């Protein structure tokens, strides 16, 4: 689009062809002298477009044989600058990790067929931990929903919380088929982590739970860890009591705000798990709230540049490799299950089972 610039012109326009140099007999007015000076200092070219030198810069104008005196005002049509480049797209052309969106039944059957290879281990134990409001209980409910084929809500969860809604250490078994039959894995819910020492779950309690010393039903006390003389202290844990996989749940919409201090307790717990040889992975929740592209289409999860950047940032902070970090959308507002949501949850559940089975196989007899 053309627009008009009102410029203060202090010399003349360049004509399409250079005019003849005036002879000494021609009168020279101040105005003519200015024009002549401009002509003498102008490099003439073949292009029929002239230029006017203002007090600021050169401006392109239409050709014409005319001169303007100093400080005369001229309205000049200018061509707009070249259009700026559009911003880069928010998604990659191809997903950087593949999900079998159309093969949900295969993933579901893999989970249904799972059994621990060791006869002395009845079930694989997954311990879920993470910050307050991360969606730990919602993740457990989502796994329950996928495997039961309907929305479940046994693990009580709150929509928006500033303090942990979960107060007790609780084990969840997921029904399978006939009454009294359960999947051979369990999930343990925990109180949320908070950065202040006197709030949230005590990190030492999580470490005790990793070793199987915490009995089901124990009420967490942020001020002190579980003591060995407590009724809920398990002095002689079995292989079934011990944790086989540590799952850290983190909300995607809060990852950008996290600092190294925020993940200090998580890294402390992770270090304890590493010393025990317990495999660890992270689940990134609330991805649809963090990224508009994912909110529009859940299948953009591994195309989203924003989400990959936040996953990488969390990986750097927590020390968990990218191939051990999995984004999911928990069931929160849905009244029926959806295939896309199920596919993401089954993807991470299969990895949890694989990691846990490897650990069980390597356990001492």
C-alpha positions in Angstrom: 0.0 0.0 0.0 1.3 3.5 -0.9 1.3 6.2 1.7 2.2 9.9 1.7 5.2 11.3 3.5 5.5 15.1 4.1 9.2 15.7 3.8 11.4 18.8 4.1 13.4 18.8 0.8 16.7 20.6 0.7 17.7 19.8 -2.9 16.3 18.9 -6.2 14.9 15.7 -7.8 17.0 13.8 -10.3 15.5 13.9 -13.7 15.4 10.9 -15.9 18.2 12.4 -18.1 20.8 14.9 -16.9 20.0 18.4 -18.1 22.8 20.4 -19.8 25.2 22.3 -17.6 24.4 26.0 -17.7 26.8 28.4 -19.5 28.6 31.1 -17.6 26.3 33.7 -19.2 23.2 32.2 -17.6 22.0 33.9 -14.5 22.4 31.9 -11.3 19.8 32.5 -8.5 20.3 31.0 -5.1 17.7 28.5 -6.0 19.4 27.7 -9.4 22.8 27.4 -7.7 21.4 24.8 -5.3 20.0 22.8 -8.2 23.2 23.0 -10.1 25.2 21.8 -7.1 22.8 18.9 -6.8 23.2 18.0 -10.5 27.0 18.1 -10.2 27.0 15.8 -7.2 24.5 13.3 -8.6 25.6 10.1 -10.2 23.4 9.7 -13.2 22.3 6.2 -14.3 20.0 4.6 -16.8 17.1 4.1 -14.4 14.3 6.6 -14.9 13.7 6.9 -11.2 15.1 9.8 -9.3 16.0 10.4 -5.7 15.6 13.4 -3.4 18.0 13.9 -0.5 16.2 15.1 2.6 17.6 16.0 5.9 17.2 12.4 6.9 17.8 10.0 4.0 17.2 9.4 0.3 13.6 9.0 -0.9 12.5 7.4 -4.1 10.2 9.6 -6.2 8.6 9.6 -9.6 10.8 11.0 -12.4 10.4 14.6 -13.3 12.4 17.6 -14.3 11.7 19.9 -11.4 13.7 21.7 -8.7 12.6 22.7 -5.2 14.1 25.4 -3.2 15.5 24.9 0.3 13.0 24.1 3.1 10.1 23.5 0.6 7.5 21.0 1.6 6.6 18.2 -0.8 4.2 15.3 -0.4 5.8 12.2 -1.9 4.2 8.8 -2.5 6.5 6.1 -1.1 6.5 2.4 -1.7 6.0 0.4 1.5 8.9 -1.6 2.8 9.1 -5.3 1.8 6.7 -7.3 4.0 8.2 -8.8 7.1 8.6 -12.5 7.2 5.8 -14.4 9.0 6.6 -15.9 12.3 7.8 -19.6 12.3 5.0 -22.1 12.6 4.4 -23.4 16.2 4.6 -27.0 15.1 7.1 -29.2 13.4 6.2 -30.7 10.0 6.6 -34.2 11.4 6.2 -35.5 14.9 9.6 -36.0 16.6 8.2 -39.1 18.4 5.7 -41.6 17.0 2.5 -42.6 18.7 0.3 -45.5 17.4 -2.9 -43.4 17.4 -4.8 -46.0 15.3 -3.5 -49.0 17.1 -4.8 -48.4 20.7 -6.0 -52.0 21.0 -2.5 -53.4 20.5 -1.1 -51.3 23.3 -4.1 -52.2 25.5 -3.6 -55.9 24.9 0.1 -55.6 25.8 -0.9 -54.2 29.2 -3.6 -56.8 29.7 -1.2 -59.6 28.9 1.5 -58.4 31.3 2.6 -60.6 34.2 5.8 -60.3 36.3 8.3 -63.0 35.2 9.3 -63.7 38.7 7.2 -66.1 40.8 8.1 -64.3 44.0 6.7 -60.9 42.8 2.9 -60.7 42.6 2.7 -57.2 41.3 4.8 -54.4 39.9 4.6 -51.3 42.2 4.6 -47.8 40.7 5.2 -44.9 43.1 3.7 -41.6 41.8 5.1 -38.3 43.2 5.4 -34.7 42.2 4.5 -31.1 43.0 1.2 -30.0 44.5 -1.5 -29.8 41.8 0.5 -31.7 39.2 -2.2 -34.2 38.5 -0.9 -37.3 40.3 -4.3 -38.5 41.5 -5.8 -37.6 38.1 -3.1 -39.6 36.4 -3.9 -42.7 38.5 -7.7 -42.2 37.7 -6.8 -41.8 34.0 -4.9 -45.1 34.0 -7.9 -46.7 35.8 -10.3 -45.2 33.2 -8.4 -46.5 30.2 -8.1 -50.1 31.5 -11.7 -50.2 32.7 -13.2 -48.6 29.6 -15.0 -45.9 31.5 -14.3 -42.8 33.5 -13.1 -43.7 37.0 -12.4 -41.5 40.0 -11.3 -43.5 43.0 -8.3 -41.4 43.7 -9.7 -38.2 45.0 -8.5 -35.2 43.1 -9.1 -31.5 43.3 -9.4 -29.1 40.3 -7.2 -26.3 41.5 -5.2 -26.5 44.7 -2.4 -24.6 46.4 -1.8 -27.3 49.1 -1.8 -31.1 48.6 -5.2 -32.7 48.4 -3.8 -36.2 49.0 -2.8 -36.7 52.7 -2.3 -40.5 52.9 -0.2 -43.1 51.3 -2.6 -45.2 49.3 -2.3 -48.2 47.1 -4.6 -48.5 44.1 -5.3 -51.9 42.4 -7.1 -51.9 39.1 -9.9 -54.4 38.6 -9.5 -56.8 35.7 -12.2 -59.0 34.3 -13.9 -61.1 37.0 -14.7 -59.7 40.5 -11.6 -60.1 42.7 -9.2 -60.2 39.8 -6.8 -57.3 39.4 -4.0 -56.2 37.0 -0.6 -57.4 38.3 0.6 -53.9 39.0 -0.4 -51.3 41.6 0.0 -47.5 41.8 0.8 -45.6 45.0 -0.4 -42.1 45.4 1.5 -39.6 47.6 1.2 -36.2 49.1 2.4 -33.4 46.9 5.8 -31.9 47.0 6.3 -28.3 48.1 9.5 -26.3 48.1 9.2 -25.2 51.7 10.7 -27.6 54.2 7.6 -27.5 56.5 5.1 -28.0 53.8 4.1 -30.9 51.5 5.3 -34.5 51.8 8.6 -35.0 53.6 11.2 -36.2 51.1 12.4 -38.8 53.6 9.0 -40.4 53.6 9.2 -40.9 49.8 12.7 -42.5 50.3 11.2 -44.9 52.9 8.4 -45.8 50.6 10.9 -46.6 47.9 12.4 -49.2 50.2 9.0 -50.6 51.1 9.0 -49.3 54.7 5.7 -47.3 54.4 2.4 -49.2 55.0 -0.8 -48.4 53.2 -2.9 -45.8 54.9 0.0 -43.8 56.5 -0.9 -40.1 57.0 2.0 -37.9 55.8 3.4 -35.4 58.2 5.3 -32.5 56.5 7.0 -31.7 59.8 8.6 -35.1 60.4 9.3 -38.3 58.6 7.9 -41.7 59.5 9.6 -43.1 62.5 10.6 -46.7 62.9 8.3 -47.1 66.0 5.2 -46.0 64.1 2.4 -48.4 63.5 2.7 -47.7 59.7 6.4 -48.5 59.6 7.1 -51.8 57.8 10.3 -53.1 59.3 10.6 -56.1 57.0 9.5 -55.2 53.5 9.1 -57.9 50.9 9.8 -57.6 47.1 6.1 -56.8 46.7 6.3 -53.9 49.2 9.3 -52.2 47.5 8.8 -49.7 44.7 9.8 -51.0 41.2 9.3 -47.8 39.2 9.4 -44.1 40.3 7.0 -41.9 38.3 7.4 -38.1 38.6 4.4 -36.1 37.6 4.8 -32.5 36.5 2.3 -30.0 35.0 3.3 -28.6 31.6 1.8 -25.2 32.3 4.1 -24.8 35.3 7.4 -26.1 33.8 8.2 -22.7 32.4 8.1 -21.2 35.8 10.3 -23.8 37.5 13.8 -23.1 38.8 16.5 -25.4 40.0 15.4 -24.6 43.6 11.9 -25.8 42.7 13.1 -29.3 41.6 15.5 -29.6 44.5 13.3 -32.1 46.4 12.6 -34.0 43.2 16.2 -34.4 42.4 16.9 -35.5 46.0 14.3 -38.2 45.7 15.6 -39.2 42.3 19.1 -39.5 43.7 17.8 -41.9 46.4 16.0 -44.0 43.8 19.1 -44.1 41.6 21.1 -45.5 44.6 18.6 -48.3 44.9 18.7 -48.9 41.1 15.0 -48.0 40.7 14.1 -46.8 37.2 12.5 -43.4 36.9 10.5 -41.6 34.3 8.5 -38.4 34.2 4.9 -37.7 33.1 4.1 -34.2 31.9 0.4 -33.5 32.4 -2.0 -30.6 31.5 -0.4 -30.4 28.0 -3.6 -29.1 26.5 -3.6 -26.1 28.9 0.0 -25.3 28.2 -0.1 -25.3 24.4 -2.9 -24.0 22.1 -1.9 -26.3 19.3 -2.4 -29.3 21.5 -5.6 -27.9 22.8 -6.9 -27.8 19.2 -5.7 -31.3 18.4 -4.1 -33.7 20.8 -2.2 -35.4 18.0 0.0 -32.3 17.8 1.6 -33.3 21.1 4.8 -34.5 19.4 4.7 -31.7 16.9 4.5 -28.8 19.4 7.7 -26.8 19.5 6.6 -25.2 22.8 6.0 -28.5 24.6 9.3 -30.0 23.4 11.1 -26.9 24.6 9.5 -27.3 28.1 10.2 -31.0 28.2 13.9 -30.3 27.4 14.0 -27.6 30.1 12.6 -30.0 32.7 15.0 -32.7 31.6 17.9 -30.3 32.2 16.6 -29.3 35.6 15.6 -32.7 36.9 18.3 -34.8 35.1 15.7 -37.1 33.6 16.6 -38.0 29.9 14.1 -36.9 27.2 13.4 -40.5 26.3 12.1 -41.0 29.8 9.7 -38.1 29.7 6.2 -38.6 28.4 3.4 -36.1 28.0 -0.2 -37.1 28.7 -3.6 -35.5 29.0 -5.5 -36.7 32.1 -9.2 -37.2 32.1 -10.6 -34.2 33.9 -13.7 -32.8 32.2 -14.7 -35.7 30.0 -17.6 -38.0 30.8 -16.5 -40.7 28.3 -13.1 -42.1 27.3 -11.5 -40.9 24.1 -9.1 -42.9 21.9 -6.5 -40.1 21.5 -6.3 -39.6 25.3 -6.1 -43.4 25.8 -3.3 -43.7 23.3 -1.0 -41.3 25.2 -1.8 -42.9 28.5 -1.2 -46.4 27.2 2.0 -45.3 25.7 3.5 -44.2 29.0 1.9 -47.1 30.9 3.7 -49.6 28.6 7.0 -47.9 29.3 6.4 -47.9 33.0 5.7 -51.6 32.8 8.8 -52.3 30.7 11.0 -50.3 33.1 9.6 -52.0 36.1 9.9 -55.5 34.7 13.6 -54.9 33.9 14.1 -53.9 37.5 12.2 -56.9 38.9 14.2 -59.2 36.7 17.5 -57.8 38.1 16.4 -58.0 41.7 18.3 -60.3 44.0 16.6 -63.5 44.9 
